Structure formats: structure tokens, C-alpha cells
Amino acid sequence: MGRSDSESSASSDNEKSHDEQDETLKNDVVTTKYNVAAEICNNALKASYHFPNQISLIAINFQEVLAAVKDGAEVAVLCDLGDKFITEKVKTIFKKEGLAKGIAMPTCISVDNCICHFSPLRSDTPVYLKDGQLVKVDLGCHIDGYIATAAHTVVVGATKDNKVKGDAAKLLRATYEAMEIAIRMLRPETKNMEITAAIDKTASEYGVTPIENMLSHQLARNQIDGEKQIIQNPGEKQRGEMEKVAIDKYEAYAIDILFSNGKGKAKDQNTRTTIFKKNDEEVYSLKMKASRIFFSECQKEHGSMPFTLRSFEDEVKAKMGVLECEKHGLLKPYQVLYENAGDLVVQFKSTVLVMPNGLLKITGIPLDYSLLGTDAKLKDPALIATLSTSLKPKNKKKKKAKTDGNAAAAPPAADAKAAPPPAAKAEEKKESKDKGKAKGKA
């Protein structure tokens, strides 16, 4: 018997719903892919915590880059180091044919008053780091379109005997704690503007300024800038236009906080834009052959992910090809932005999964408070209480730790990251089984 139109429609809707569910954090395989991408981004895992063998090989991308942040280091070389590390490591995992994986955000090294997206080409005038500079490292990785990003700020040459002091120390603490507070507020039914208020209040407590209108985004498959957003320090127009939404379980977010000791106004200073992303909403028939070849390669190699012109073998042709693509809206530019000269900007970013049993902070490196020479700290009781909250609910049988005013304002305790679901082991076993079959056929 043939199905009625309504039955066909219902079946189609069910299939669509099943497909959509497969791409959410309800699916163990999806959670595993987020975790694997996160592991490539950072080395923040505890020594006692391990992924399955195939994944534990790739745990130190952030460590690779941050360890090379030294006096005299060339910024373009550091960016190459981060990108190459991601590119090489993803080749060793999830080898199933057709599975896309790679860079989700090219490595950016933004110094002092440079806010974001500085990722110079090899052909650009070299920029070298100097002792005492604030260096922001921002990068991202994806596995099958599931994205993990992270950013961390360090001071070149800082040690326990040569502590960071003054505005730089205060900014580091303020920005990091604002990020940790925002993360802890990613609970189901919390409104995005409530998180905005907490971020801005944290900055006010420390006497610093959030960079105006910067956004933290929900993450989805092949979407680094997902539907839901959390804005910091919104202007009057942006506050009115920002969609008011609530956090929900099974959502992923990149919480990205940037504070300044200046006015918090981002400016374009005509530095060459090197990072772009395909605009899926625009269609245009390119006229120049060089542009068509360039755009075709962009689609093939990078899909919906941001990419750098540095990834192209011929930078000269890339710089030519991108012009027409950008002019007609096929590519969205990630502009290099700045605060006023002499001001300082700090950035911390972590990827967080909102799960039914709590929050999984899967990227991000803890701030080393021992390097900071500042007495500045939070005083607001509500912010201190939020900062002291565990990412995952505590066992009720455990005794509550005693706290006083000083203890409450201490650095947030590091919450252990949850081990990835059994899907990772299943994937590993499946690959081993497939290899066995292949040998048998041979």
C-alpha cells in the first residue's frame, strides 16, 4: 500500500530529526570527536587522565606553541608551528575515508594592544617577540566538523622570580576569572544576557574594560559561529539587537573573553587580513581565472572553516585570488583589530560542553597565578560564589569545604575533565577489526 502524503512527510521529519540528533552531544561519537579536537588544542589534562592510546598521542599542541613564545621568536614561525602541529596530528586519528578534519581556526599570535587575528604571511615583514610583551595565542581544530578552540595569554620572559606586575597582572587575573565565571553560568535556562552582565561586572571589579561587542559563540557541526551568542560590553545598538536566548543542555560553546586596560574600542589599523571564511549565504560567478582557482581550492581544502592565506603554497597567487572573492562577499574577512597604542589586551578562550550531569571544559590552560604579582582580587560575593562553583555537581555525601573571604576569592579549583564516552574505544576497536579483515582478504 502506498503511503499518504502526511505519512511521507512524517517519515521525512523523523529521518531529519534522527540526523539532527546524531549531530548533537546526545551522540557519544559526537562528544568523542569534540574531545579529540580539544586534545589537539591543548595540554591541560591532568597526568592521571588519559584518552585511549590512539588519542593520547596528540595532547600537546598548545604546549608546543607556548613553549616557543620567547624573546626573539618570530611570530609567523610560531603560527606555522601551531598550524603544522594540528595538520600532522589529525592524520593519525579517525582514518575512516571521507572524514574531514584539520584546522578550525588558524594559529594567531596577537601582541600587546593587538586584539585578535594577527597571523602574518611568510612573505610579510618579520615580527619578533620581546621580553615583557603580552602574547595571545588563539587556535582551533575540528574532527568531522566538530570544533574545539582555545586561546591563552602569556607574558614573554615571566617566571616566579620575574613576576608579571601592574596592569598586565591585573588584566590576566580579571580576564581569566571572567571566563571561568561565564563558563560556570552555562547552565540550562540561564539567559545569555545574564552571562553578559557577569562578564562586564567582573571587569568593573578589577577596573578594566571588556573589548566592546566581542562575542562568544555556540558551536555546531561546521559552524564556528553558531546560532546562540553571548556578547560582552555591548554598545546601545548591539544590546538592543542581540537575540535574548537561554542556554540548553547538549550545547557546545566557545567562551571567548577579551579585556583591556584602555577604552575597549576595537579599531582596524589597515594591517593585512590573512584569515578568511567561506560565506555560505552568498553566490557570485567569479570573472578572473585566478580567483576561480583560488576559491575552488578554498572550498576543497577548508570547507566552512576559517583558513589563512599562509596555507597556500603560492602566497602571491593567494593574495591575488582572494581580492575578487572578498569584494563580492564570497569570503568573510577576519580583520586584525587593535586597541590604542600603549594599551594592553588579554584573551582567554575555552570550549565547553553543556551536558545533563554538568559542564565539560574541554579546552583551556589554567592561569599560573604564581607568576602574578598583584593583590587585585574579586570582592563581589555573588561573583565569588559563582567562581567557586564546581563545573559538575558535587557528591552530596562529601563534606563542604570551609571558606572565608580570602579563600572564596582564590583561584578557581581545576575541575577534572570527564573521560570521553565508550565510542572512542569502539572506534578504535572497529579500526583494528577492519585492519584484520583487510589482512585476511590480502
C-alpha positions as CSV (number, residue, x, y, z in Angstrom):
1,M,0.0,0.0,0.0
2,G,1.3,3.4,-0.9
3,R,1.8,5.9,1.9
4,S,-0.3,9.1,2.2
5,D,1.4,12.5,1.8
6,S,1.1,13.0,5.6
7,E,2.8,9.7,6.3
8,S,5.6,10.5,3.9
9,S,6.0,13.9,5.5
10,A,6.1,12.4,9.0
11,S,8.7,9.8,7.9
12,S,10.8,12.5,6.3
13,D,10.6,14.6,9.5
14,N,11.6,11.6,11.6
15,E,14.6,10.9,9.4
16,K,15.6,14.6,9.6
17,S,15.1,14.6,13.4
18,H,17.3,11.4,13.7
19,D,20.0,13.0,11.5
20,E,20.0,16.2,13.6
21,Q,20.1,14.2,16.8
22,D,23.2,12.3,15.5
23,E,25.0,15.7,15.3
24,T,24.3,16.7,18.9
25,L,26.0,15.9,22.1
26,K,23.4,13.3,22.8
27,N,25.5,11.1,20.5
28,D,28.6,9.6,22.2
29,V,30.5,9.7,18.9
30,V,30.0,13.4,18.6
31,T,31.1,14.0,22.1
32,T,34.2,11.9,21.4
33,K,35.1,14.0,18.3
34,Y,34.8,17.2,20.3
35,N,37.1,15.8,22.9
36,V,39.6,14.6,20.4
37,A,39.7,18.0,18.7
38,A,40.1,19.6,22.1
39,E,43.1,17.4,22.9
40,I,44.9,18.6,19.9
41,C,44.3,22.2,21.0
42,N,45.8,22.0,24.5
43,N,47.8,20.1,27.1
44,A,45.7,21.0,30.2
45,L,44.9,17.4,31.1
46,K,45.9,16.0,34.5
47,A,48.7,13.5,34.5
48,S,46.3,10.8,35.8
49,Y,43.8,11.3,33.0
50,H,44.2,9.5,29.6
51,F,42.3,9.0,26.5
52,P,42.5,5.7,24.6
53,N,46.0,5.1,23.1
54,Q,45.3,6.4,19.7
55,I,44.2,9.7,21.1
56,S,46.8,10.2,23.8
57,L,49.5,10.8,21.2
58,I,48.1,14.2,20.4
59,A,47.8,16.1,23.6
60,I,50.3,19.0,23.3
61,N,49.6,21.5,20.6
62,F,49.2,24.4,22.9
63,Q,52.3,23.4,24.8
64,E,54.2,23.3,21.5
65,V,53.4,26.9,20.7
66,L,53.5,28.4,24.2
67,A,56.9,26.8,24.9
68,A,58.2,28.6,21.8
69,V,57.0,32.0,23.0
70,K,60.3,33.5,23.9
71,D,62.3,36.7,23.4
72,G,63.4,36.8,19.7
73,A,60.8,34.3,18.4
74,E,59.3,35.2,15.0
75,V,55.5,35.4,15.1
76,A,55.0,33.9,11.6
77,V,57.1,30.9,12.6
78,L,55.0,30.3,15.7
79,C,51.8,30.5,13.7
80,D,53.3,27.9,11.3
81,L,54.2,25.7,14.2
82,G,50.7,25.6,15.6
83,D,49.1,25.0,12.2
84,K,51.5,22.3,11.2
85,F,51.1,20.5,14.5
86,I,47.3,20.3,14.1
87,T,47.6,19.3,10.4
88,E,50.1,16.5,11.2
89,K,48.3,15.1,14.3
90,V,44.9,14.8,12.7
91,K,46.4,12.5,10.1
92,T,47.0,9.9,12.8
93,I,43.4,9.6,14.1
94,F,39.9,8.7,12.7
95,K,41.4,7.4,9.5
96,K,38.0,6.4,8.1
97,E,37.8,7.5,4.4
98,G,36.0,10.8,3.8
99,L,36.2,12.1,7.4
100,A,37.1,15.8,7.3
101,K,39.5,17.0,10.0
102,G,42.0,19.8,10.4
103,I,42.4,23.4,11.4
104,A,39.2,25.2,12.7
105,M,41.0,28.4,13.5
106,P,44.5,29.2,12.1
107,T,47.0,30.0,14.8
108,C,47.0,33.7,15.7
109,I,49.7,35.4,17.7
110,S,48.4,38.9,18.8
111,V,50.8,41.0,20.8
112,D,50.1,43.8,23.4
113,N,47.5,46.2,22.0
114,C,46.7,43.9,19.0
115,I,43.3,42.4,20.0
116,C,43.0,39.4,17.6
117,H,43.6,37.7,14.3
118,F,47.2,38.6,13.7
119,S,48.6,35.7,11.6
120,P,51.2,37.1,9.2
121,L,52.3,35.5,5.9
122,R,55.8,34.2,5.4
123,S,56.3,37.0,2.8
124,D,55.3,39.8,5.3
125,T,57.9,41.8,7.2
126,P,59.0,39.6,10.2
127,V,57.7,40.5,13.6
128,Y,59.8,39.3,16.6
129,L,58.7,38.9,20.2
130,K,60.4,40.8,23.1
131,D,60.6,40.2,26.8
132,G,57.7,41.7,28.7
133,Q,55.2,41.6,25.9
134,L,51.7,40.2,26.3
135,V,51.2,37.4,23.8
136,K,47.8,36.0,22.9
137,V,47.8,32.5,21.2
138,D,44.5,31.6,19.6
139,L,43.9,28.4,17.6
140,G,41.3,25.7,16.8
141,C,40.9,22.1,15.5
142,H,38.0,20.1,14.2
143,I,37.2,16.5,13.7
144,D,34.4,15.8,11.2
145,G,33.3,19.4,11.6
146,Y,33.1,19.3,15.4
147,I,35.1,22.2,16.6
148,A,37.3,22.9,19.6
149,T,39.0,26.3,20.0
150,A,41.2,27.8,22.7
151,A,43.2,30.9,23.5
152,H,45.7,31.7,26.2
153,T,47.8,34.8,27.1
154,V,51.3,34.7,28.4
155,V,54.0,37.3,29.1
156,V,57.3,36.8,27.4
157,G,60.0,36.0,30.0
158,A,57.7,35.8,33.0
159,T,58.9,33.5,35.8
160,K,58.3,33.1,39.5
161,D,61.4,35.2,40.1
162,N,60.3,37.7,37.5
163,K,56.6,38.1,38.1
164,V,54.1,40.0,35.9
165,K,53.1,43.2,37.7
166,G,50.9,46.3,37.3
167,D,48.1,46.4,34.7
168,A,49.3,43.3,32.9
169,A,48.9,41.1,36.1
170,K,45.6,42.6,36.9
171,L,44.3,42.1,33.4
172,L,45.4,38.4,33.3
173,R,43.6,37.7,36.5
174,A,40.5,39.6,35.6
175,T,40.1,38.1,32.1
176,Y,40.7,34.5,33.2
177,E,38.3,34.8,36.1
178,A,35.6,36.4,33.9
179,M,36.0,33.4,31.6
180,E,35.7,30.9,34.4
181,I,32.6,32.7,35.8
182,A,31.0,32.8,32.3
183,I,31.7,29.0,31.9
184,R,30.1,28.2,35.3
185,M,27.0,30.1,34.2
186,L,26.5,27.9,31.2
187,R,23.6,26.1,32.9
188,P,20.3,25.2,31.2
189,E,17.8,28.0,31.3
190,T,20.4,30.7,32.1
191,K,19.9,33.7,29.8
192,N,22.8,34.9,27.6
193,M,22.4,38.5,28.9
194,E,22.8,37.3,32.5
195,I,26.2,36.0,31.5
196,T,27.0,39.3,29.7
197,A,26.2,41.1,32.9
198,A,28.5,38.9,35.0
199,I,31.4,39.3,32.5
200,D,31.1,43.1,32.5
201,K,30.8,43.2,36.3
202,T,33.9,41.2,36.7
203,A,35.8,43.7,34.5
204,S,34.4,46.6,36.6
205,E,35.6,44.9,39.8
206,Y,39.1,44.9,38.5
207,G,39.0,48.3,37.0
208,V,39.5,47.1,33.4
209,T,37.3,47.2,30.2
210,P,35.9,44.4,28.1
211,I,36.6,44.9,24.4
212,E,33.3,46.2,23.1
213,N,30.8,43.9,21.3
214,M,33.1,40.8,21.3
215,L,31.1,37.6,21.0
216,S,31.3,34.1,22.5
217,H,29.5,31.6,20.1
218,Q,27.6,28.4,20.3
219,L,29.4,25.7,18.3
220,A,27.7,23.3,15.9
221,R,28.9,20.9,13.2
222,N,30.8,23.0,10.6
223,Q,29.8,26.2,12.4
224,I,32.4,28.1,14.4
225,D,29.9,31.0,14.9
226,G,26.7,29.2,15.8
227,E,23.2,30.5,16.4
228,K,23.4,31.5,20.0
229,Q,25.7,34.3,21.1
230,I,27.0,35.8,24.3
231,I,28.1,39.4,23.9
232,Q,30.5,41.4,26.2
233,N,30.3,45.1,26.8
234,P,27.6,45.7,24.2
235,G,27.0,49.1,22.7
236,E,23.5,50.5,22.9
237,K,22.6,49.4,19.4
238,Q,24.1,45.9,19.8
239,R,22.4,45.4,23.2
240,G,19.0,46.1,21.5
241,E,19.7,43.9,18.5
242,M,21.2,40.9,20.5
243,E,18.8,38.0,20.5
244,K,17.9,37.0,24.0
245,V,18.3,33.2,24.4
246,A,18.7,30.6,27.1
247,I,21.4,28.0,27.4
248,D,20.3,24.4,27.0
249,K,21.8,21.0,27.6
250,Y,23.7,19.2,24.9
251,E,25.1,22.5,23.5
252,A,28.7,23.4,22.9
253,Y,30.2,26.9,23.4
254,A,33.4,28.7,22.8
255,I,33.7,31.2,25.7
256,D,36.0,34.0,24.5
257,I,36.9,36.8,26.8
258,L,39.0,39.8,25.9
259,F,39.7,42.6,28.4
260,S,41.8,45.8,28.1
261,N,43.3,48.4,30.3
262,G,42.2,51.0,27.7
263,K,38.8,52.1,26.5
264,G,37.8,48.8,25.0
265,K,37.3,50.1,21.5
266,A,38.4,47.8,18.6
267,K,40.0,49.6,15.6
268,D,41.2,48.4,12.2
269,Q,44.7,49.8,11.5
270,N,44.9,48.5,7.9
271,T,47.0,45.5,8.8
272,R,46.7,42.9,6.0
273,T,43.9,40.5,6.6
274,T,45.1,36.9,6.2
275,I,42.3,34.9,7.7
276,F,39.0,34.3,5.8
277,K,36.0,32.0,5.9
278,K,33.6,31.0,3.2
279,N,30.3,32.8,3.2
280,D,27.6,30.1,2.5
281,E,24.9,32.7,2.0
282,E,26.5,34.5,-1.0
283,V,26.6,33.3,-4.6
284,Y,28.6,35.0,-7.3
285,S,30.2,33.9,-10.6
286,L,33.8,34.9,-10.4
287,K,35.3,36.5,-13.5
288,M,39.0,36.0,-13.1
289,K,40.6,32.6,-13.6
290,A,43.0,33.1,-10.7
291,S,40.0,33.9,-8.4
292,R,38.1,30.8,-9.6
293,I,41.1,28.5,-9.0
294,F,41.7,30.1,-5.6
295,F,38.0,29.8,-4.5
296,S,37.8,26.2,-5.7
297,E,40.8,25.3,-3.5
298,C,39.3,27.1,-0.6
299,Q,36.2,25.0,-0.8
300,K,38.1,21.8,-1.3
301,E,40.7,22.2,1.4
302,H,38.8,24.2,4.1
303,G,35.1,23.9,3.6
304,S,33.3,26.1,6.1
305,M,36.3,26.5,8.4
306,P,38.4,29.7,8.7
307,F,41.7,29.5,6.9
308,T,44.8,31.5,6.4
309,L,46.4,32.6,3.1
310,R,49.6,31.2,4.6
311,S,48.2,27.7,4.0
312,F,48.5,28.2,0.2
313,E,51.8,27.1,-1.4
314,D,51.9,30.2,-3.6
315,E,51.1,33.2,-1.4
316,V,51.3,35.7,-4.3
317,K,48.5,33.9,-6.2
318,A,46.5,33.6,-3.0
319,K,46.7,37.3,-2.3
320,M,45.5,37.9,-5.9
321,G,42.7,35.4,-5.9
322,V,41.2,36.5,-2.5
323,L,40.6,40.0,-3.7
324,E,37.6,39.3,-6.0
325,C,36.2,36.7,-3.6
326,E,36.2,39.2,-0.7
327,K,34.9,42.0,-2.9
328,H,31.8,40.1,-3.9
329,G,31.1,38.6,-0.4
330,L,32.1,35.0,-1.1
331,L,34.6,35.2,1.7
332,K,34.3,36.8,5.1
333,P,37.4,38.5,6.4
334,Y,38.7,38.2,10.0
335,Q,40.1,41.6,10.4
336,V,43.2,42.3,12.6
337,L,41.9,44.6,15.3
338,Y,43.7,46.9,17.8
339,E,43.3,48.9,21.0
340,N,45.1,52.2,21.3
341,A,48.9,52.2,21.1
342,G,50.3,51.6,24.6
343,D,47.2,49.8,25.9
344,L,47.2,46.1,26.7
345,V,44.7,43.3,25.8
346,V,44.4,39.9,27.3
347,Q,42.4,36.9,25.9
348,F,41.3,33.6,27.3
349,K,39.1,31.2,25.5
350,S,37.8,27.7,26.3
351,T,35.4,25.2,24.6
352,V,32.7,23.9,26.9
353,L,30.1,21.2,26.5
354,V,26.8,21.6,28.4
355,M,25.8,18.1,29.5
356,P,23.0,16.8,31.7
357,N,25.4,15.9,34.5
358,G,27.3,19.2,34.4
359,L,29.8,21.1,32.3
360,L,32.8,19.7,30.4
361,K,35.5,22.3,29.9
362,I,37.4,20.5,27.2
363,T,40.0,23.2,26.2
364,G,41.9,25.9,28.0
365,I,45.0,26.1,30.1
366,P,44.9,27.1,33.8
367,L,46.3,30.5,34.6
368,D,49.5,30.2,36.6
369,Y,48.7,32.5,39.5
370,S,52.3,32.1,40.9
371,L,53.5,34.3,38.0
372,L,51.3,37.2,39.0
373,G,52.5,40.0,41.3
374,T,49.2,41.6,42.1
375,D,46.9,42.0,45.2
376,A,43.8,42.6,43.0
377,K,41.0,40.2,43.5
378,L,37.2,39.9,43.3
379,K,35.2,41.3,46.2
380,D,31.6,40.9,44.9
381,P,30.0,38.0,46.9
382,A,27.9,36.8,44.0
383,L,30.8,36.6,41.6
384,I,33.0,34.9,44.2
385,A,30.3,32.3,44.8
386,T,29.9,31.6,41.0
387,L,33.7,31.3,40.6
388,S,33.8,28.8,43.5
389,T,31.1,26.6,41.9
390,S,32.2,23.2,40.6
391,L,31.7,22.5,36.9
392,K,30.0,19.2,37.9
393,P,27.7,18.8,40.9
394,K,29.4,17.6,44.0
395,N,28.5,14.3,45.7
396,K,26.1,15.2,48.5
397,K,27.9,12.8,50.8
398,K,31.1,14.8,50.6
399,K,31.7,17.5,53.3
400,K,31.5,21.0,52.1
401,A,34.9,22.8,52.2
402,K,35.1,25.7,54.7
403,T,35.7,29.0,53.0
404,D,36.3,32.5,54.3
405,G,36.5,35.8,52.3
406,N,40.1,35.2,51.2
407,A,39.6,31.6,50.2
408,A,36.4,32.4,48.2
409,A,38.4,34.8,46.1
410,A,41.2,32.4,45.5
411,P,41.8,30.9,42.0
412,P,39.1,28.5,40.8
413,A,39.8,24.9,41.5
414,A,40.6,22.9,38.4
415,D,37.7,20.5,37.7
416,A,38.7,17.2,36.3
417,K,37.5,16.7,32.7
418,A,35.2,13.8,32.2
419,A,36.7,10.8,30.3
420,P,35.3,10.5,26.8
421,P,32.5,8.1,26.2
422,P,33.0,4.5,25.1
423,A,32.5,5.5,21.5
424,A,36.2,6.3,21.3
425,K,37.1,2.8,22.3
426,A,34.5,1.4,19.9
427,E,36.0,3.5,17.0
428,E,39.5,2.1,17.9
429,K,38.2,-1.5,18.0
430,K,36.4,-1.0,14.7
431,E,39.6,0.2,13.0
432,S,41.5,-2.7,14.4
433,K,38.8,-5.1,13.2
434,D,38.8,-3.5,9.8
435,K,42.5,-3.9,9.5
436,G,42.2,-7.5,10.5
437,K,39.7,-8.1,7.7
438,A,41.9,-6.4,5.2
439,K,44.8,-8.6,6.1
440,G,42.6,-11.7,5.7
441,K,41.5,-10.6,2.3
442,A,45.1,-10.0,1.3
